[in-house]
């Protein structure tokens, strides 16, 4: 079922003009964004970590979300689990091999609107030299002028998962989990 996707929000962000029928360009605000991953550790816990260095562009069509696109590049060397020795292991050839594969890249191929401002974002993730499809389940939290500088801003929460073995990263499976859970919190600001 297709939602009635926020007509009042569109007015609030100033896209009610006839020129708004096409997608608007937004850039990720890295000061207000988190890219978090979680992996099971020997069945005892789920260890979380972050990637700190990334950039992304969003083409968002408020009236036809299916015309929206997102493109994000992440520096694999920016991995941070709050333990430098473990970070070095994860960046090494045993895992991410950041020296050989300095970036991972996600590009959407399809966006499907659902109820309650939710979106299913299908796309291709290139990680460790392998490209595979993954799906992100996203929610538009808010769209409107940023209260600090009035720049049109979109805020999203998203989740997804992947199997690292499918990307050629199989070290210590199953002691360290194969399934990697992804959590994203991101604000996007309209490009001038």
Secondary structure, 3 states (H helix, E strand, C coil): CCCCCCHHHHHHCCCCCHHHHCCEEEEEEEEEEEEEEEEEECCCEEEEEEECCEEEEEEECCCCHHHCEEEEEEEHHHEECCCHHHHHHHHCCCCCCCCCCCEEEEEEEEEEECCCCEEEEEEEEEECCEEEEEEEEEEEEEEEECCCCCCEEEEEEEEEEEEHHHHCCCCCCCCEEEEEEEEEEEEEEECC
